[in-house]
Amino acid sequence: MHKNEPSKYPSRIELPEEHQPKLAVLIDADNAQAAIIDGLLAEIARFGVASVRRIYGDWTSTRLQSWKKTLLQYSIQPVQQFGYTQGKNATDSALIIDAMDLLYTRRFDGFCLVSSDSDFTRLAMRLREEGLLVYGFGEKKTPEPFVQACDKFIYTEVLRPEEDLPGKPAAASKPVEKGVPKPIVRMIAKSIEDVSEESGWAQLGSVGSNLTKVRPDFDSRLYGFKKFSDLIRAVPDAFEIEERLLPGQGQKSIYVRCRVHEKRRK
């Protein structure tokens, strides 16, 4: 694409509010668990419409038996890829080739890559180079390069229902214990300072967006909180929060400020 040529892909800002982004969902069956499917599709629905749903693997293998039961129910198209050579992952190659084919159709606003495999790092980078949004989904063991290559990365542990973890103690089903580590508090404080007004107040949505740019894998659910606002309220010594009525809109918006900023003003 030439420098002066306008992008063929709509960006996050250019998309009209009524437009539902079209997403291509590509699942690496070798590196994803079938138990996450309900949570996965619900999470993807927050970002747009899953226009394409494909899952890649060797379906002659008994290892993918759990996935076979869900394909028809959730309208996911299985793509057969035989393991021609031991130790070589042909599934990755098939998924990458299909992703590039879909990219050049110019029909999608973004991709959802479901895998914990670092082999998809370059694919995520390439898709973003073309102006598309990339949402990654993988387990906590996912290598950092793949996480950072995505616009947003969601750890699948927060999507998996606890009752689907047989044989494990209850504590093992939770990503972490409820609480906000100090490094996360400092990171949030820095994000507030980056986007705040002179008064120190910042709109919570802007803070969250800035956090995602810095840490694509930031997710309040990892710390036991369903919403970002709940996490902020759980640290009253560090942050204060208030709701404001937006002028002329009749809607409320949440604002947050660091307690340190409040002390400085005094």
C-alpha positions as CSV (number, residue, x, y, z in Angstrom):
1,M,0.0,0.0,0.0
2,H,1.4,3.4,-1.0
3,K,2.0,6.1,1.6
4,N,-0.6,8.5,0.2
5,E,-3.2,5.8,-0.4
6,P,-6.0,5.7,2.2
7,S,-6.1,2.5,4.3
8,K,-8.6,-0.1,3.0
9,Y,-9.2,-1.2,6.6
10,P,-11.3,0.9,9.0
11,S,-9.6,1.7,12.2
12,R,-11.1,1.5,15.7
13,I,-11.8,5.3,15.6
14,E,-13.2,5.4,12.1
15,L,-15.8,2.7,12.7
16,P,-19.3,4.2,13.0
17,E,-21.1,3.5,16.3
18,E,-23.8,1.4,14.6
19,H,-21.3,-0.7,12.8
20,Q,-20.5,-4.1,14.2
21,P,-16.9,-5.0,13.4
22,K,-16.6,-8.2,11.4
23,L,-14.1,-10.6,13.0
24,A,-12.4,-13.8,11.8
25,V,-12.1,-16.3,14.7
26,L,-9.2,-18.8,14.1
27,I,-8.7,-21.4,16.8
28,D,-5.6,-23.6,17.3
29,A,-7.2,-26.8,18.6
30,D,-3.8,-28.1,19.7
31,N,-3.4,-25.2,22.1
32,A,-6.9,-24.4,23.3
33,Q,-9.4,-26.2,25.5
34,A,-12.9,-26.9,24.5
35,A,-14.1,-25.9,28.0
36,I,-13.6,-22.2,27.2
37,I,-16.0,-22.1,24.2
38,D,-18.9,-20.4,25.9
39,G,-16.8,-17.8,27.6
40,L,-14.7,-17.3,24.4
41,L,-17.7,-16.6,22.1
42,A,-19.3,-14.3,24.7
43,E,-16.0,-12.3,25.0
44,I,-15.7,-12.1,21.3
45,A,-19.2,-10.8,21.0
46,R,-18.1,-7.7,23.0
47,F,-15.7,-6.8,20.2
48,G,-17.9,-7.5,17.2
49,V,-19.5,-10.3,15.1
50,A,-17.7,-13.6,14.5
51,S,-18.3,-13.7,10.8
52,V,-15.8,-16.6,10.3
53,R,-15.3,-19.4,12.9
54,R,-12.6,-21.9,12.1
55,I,-10.7,-24.4,14.2
56,Y,-7.6,-26.2,13.0
57,G,-6.2,-29.6,14.0
58,D,-5.9,-33.3,13.1
59,W,-9.5,-34.5,13.6
60,T,-8.5,-38.1,13.1
61,S,-6.7,-37.9,16.5
62,T,-8.5,-38.8,19.7
63,R,-6.9,-35.8,21.5
64,L,-9.5,-33.5,20.0
65,Q,-12.5,-35.5,21.0
66,S,-13.7,-32.8,23.4
67,W,-13.7,-30.2,20.6
68,K,-15.6,-32.5,18.2
69,K,-18.7,-32.3,20.5
70,T,-18.9,-28.5,20.3
71,L,-18.2,-27.8,16.6
72,L,-21.8,-28.3,15.4
73,Q,-23.4,-26.7,18.4
74,Y,-21.4,-23.5,17.9
75,S,-21.2,-23.5,14.1
76,I,-17.4,-23.7,14.0
77,Q,-15.9,-25.0,10.8
78,P,-13.2,-27.7,11.4
79,V,-10.2,-27.6,9.2
80,Q,-8.4,-30.9,8.8
81,Q,-4.6,-30.8,8.9
82,F,-2.7,-34.1,9.1
83,G,0.5,-34.3,11.1
84,Y,2.7,-35.4,8.2
85,T,5.9,-35.3,10.2
86,Q,6.4,-36.0,13.9
87,G,7.5,-32.8,15.7
88,K,6.3,-30.5,13.0
89,N,3.1,-28.5,13.6
90,A,1.3,-28.4,10.3
91,T,-1.7,-26.9,12.1
92,D,0.1,-23.6,12.7
93,S,1.0,-23.3,9.0
94,A,-2.6,-24.0,7.9
95,L,-4.0,-21.4,10.2
96,I,-1.5,-18.7,9.1
97,I,-2.1,-19.4,5.4
98,D,-5.9,-19.1,6.0
99,A,-5.4,-15.9,8.0
100,M,-3.5,-14.3,5.1
101,D,-6.1,-15.4,2.6
102,L,-8.9,-13.8,4.7
103,L,-6.8,-10.7,5.2
104,Y,-6.6,-10.1,1.5
105,T,-10.4,-10.4,1.0
106,R,-10.6,-6.9,2.7
107,R,-13.8,-8.1,4.4
108,F,-12.7,-8.0,8.1
109,D,-12.1,-5.4,10.7
110,G,-10.1,-7.7,13.0
111,F,-9.0,-11.2,13.9
112,C,-9.3,-13.3,17.0
113,L,-6.4,-15.7,17.4
114,V,-7.0,-18.4,19.9
115,S,-3.8,-20.1,20.9
116,S,-1.0,-20.1,23.5
117,D,1.6,-20.7,20.8
118,S,4.3,-18.0,20.2
119,D,4.5,-19.1,16.5
120,F,1.6,-16.7,15.9
121,T,3.5,-13.7,17.0
122,R,4.6,-12.6,13.5
123,L,1.1,-13.3,12.2
124,A,-0.4,-10.9,14.8
125,M,2.2,-8.3,13.9
126,R,1.5,-8.6,10.2
127,L,-2.3,-8.2,10.7
128,R,-1.8,-5.1,12.8
129,E,0.6,-3.7,10.2
130,E,-2.4,-3.7,7.8
131,G,-4.5,-1.7,10.2
132,L,-6.6,-4.6,11.6
133,L,-7.4,-5.2,15.3
134,V,-5.9,-8.4,16.7
135,Y,-7.5,-10.0,19.8
136,G,-5.4,-12.8,21.3
137,F,-6.8,-15.6,23.6
138,G,-4.5,-18.0,25.4
139,E,-3.5,-19.5,28.7
140,K,-1.3,-17.8,31.2
141,K,1.7,-19.8,29.8
142,T,1.5,-17.8,26.5
143,P,4.9,-16.3,25.7
144,E,5.1,-12.5,26.2
145,P,6.0,-11.7,22.6
146,F,2.7,-13.1,21.3
147,V,0.8,-11.2,24.1
148,Q,2.5,-7.9,23.2
149,A,1.9,-8.4,19.5
150,C,-1.9,-8.2,20.0
151,D,-4.0,-5.1,20.5
152,K,-5.8,-6.9,23.4
153,F,-5.0,-10.3,25.0
154,I,-7.4,-12.2,27.2
155,Y,-6.2,-15.1,29.3
156,T,-8.6,-18.0,28.9
157,E,-8.4,-18.9,32.5
158,V,-11.0,-16.1,33.2
159,L,-13.3,-17.6,30.5
160,R,-13.4,-21.1,31.8
161,P,-16.2,-22.1,34.2
162,E,-15.0,-23.5,37.5
163,E,-17.3,-26.5,37.3
164,D,-15.4,-27.7,34.2
165,L,-12.2,-28.3,36.1
166,P,-12.7,-31.8,37.5
167,G,-10.1,-33.2,39.9
168,K,-8.6,-29.8,40.8
169,P,-9.0,-28.0,44.1
170,A,-11.2,-24.9,44.1
171,A,-8.3,-22.5,44.4
172,A,-6.7,-23.8,41.2
173,S,-9.7,-22.7,39.1
174,K,-9.0,-19.1,39.9
175,P,-6.3,-17.2,38.0
176,V,-5.2,-15.4,41.2
177,E,-6.5,-14.6,44.6
178,K,-8.7,-11.5,44.9
179,G,-6.5,-8.5,45.5
180,V,-4.6,-5.8,43.5
181,P,-0.8,-6.2,43.5
182,K,1.2,-3.0,44.1
183,P,2.8,-3.0,40.7
184,I,-0.7,-3.0,39.1
185,V,-1.7,-0.1,41.3
186,R,1.3,1.9,40.2
187,M,0.6,1.0,36.6
188,I,-3.0,2.3,36.9
189,A,-1.8,5.4,38.6
190,K,0.6,6.1,35.8
191,S,-2.2,5.6,33.2
192,I,-4.4,8.0,35.1
193,E,-1.7,10.7,35.1
194,D,-1.1,10.2,31.4
195,V,-4.8,10.9,30.4
196,S,-6.0,13.1,33.2
197,E,-7.1,16.7,33.2
198,E,-5.2,19.4,35.1
199,S,-7.5,18.6,38.1
200,G,-6.2,15.1,38.1
201,W,-9.5,13.5,37.1
202,A,-9.7,11.1,34.2
203,Q,-12.5,9.3,32.5
204,L,-12.3,5.6,33.5
205,G,-12.8,4.4,29.9
206,S,-9.8,6.5,28.8
207,V,-7.7,5.1,31.6
208,G,-8.7,1.5,30.6
209,S,-7.9,2.2,26.9
210,N,-4.5,3.6,27.8
211,L,-3.8,0.6,30.0
212,T,-4.5,-1.8,27.2
213,K,-2.0,0.0,25.0
214,V,0.7,-0.4,27.6
215,R,-0.3,-3.9,28.7
216,P,-2.5,-5.8,26.2
217,D,-3.1,-8.5,28.7
218,F,-4.5,-6.3,31.5
219,D,-7.8,-7.6,32.7
220,S,-9.5,-6.8,36.0
221,R,-10.8,-10.4,36.2
222,L,-7.3,-11.7,36.7
223,Y,-7.4,-10.0,40.1
224,G,-10.9,-11.2,41.1
225,F,-12.9,-8.2,39.8
226,K,-15.6,-8.4,37.1
227,K,-15.3,-4.8,36.2
228,F,-12.4,-2.3,36.1
229,S,-14.5,0.1,38.2
230,D,-14.8,-2.6,40.9
231,L,-11.0,-3.0,40.9
232,I,-10.6,0.8,41.3
233,R,-13.0,0.9,44.2
234,A,-11.1,-2.0,45.9
235,V,-8.1,0.4,46.4
236,P,-9.7,3.4,48.1
237,D,-6.3,4.4,49.6
238,A,-4.9,4.9,46.1
239,F,-7.8,6.1,44.1
240,E,-11.0,8.1,44.4
241,I,-13.9,7.7,42.1
242,E,-17.0,9.6,41.2
243,E,-19.9,9.6,38.7
244,R,-20.7,12.6,36.6
245,L,-23.7,13.4,34.5
246,L,-22.5,14.1,30.9
247,P,-23.8,17.5,29.8
248,G,-26.8,17.3,27.4
249,Q,-26.7,13.5,27.3
250,G,-28.5,12.3,30.3
251,Q,-25.9,9.6,30.9
252,K,-23.4,9.1,33.7
253,S,-19.7,8.6,33.2
254,I,-17.2,7.4,35.8
255,Y,-14.1,9.5,36.6
256,V,-11.1,8.5,38.7
257,R,-8.3,10.3,40.4
258,C,-5.1,9.4,42.3
259,R,-5.2,10.2,46.0
260,V,-1.6,11.5,45.6
261,H,-2.9,14.2,43.3
262,E,-5.5,15.2,45.8
263,K,-2.9,15.6,48.5
264,R,-0.7,17.7,46.3
265,R,-3.5,20.1,45.6
266,K,-4.0,20.5,49.3
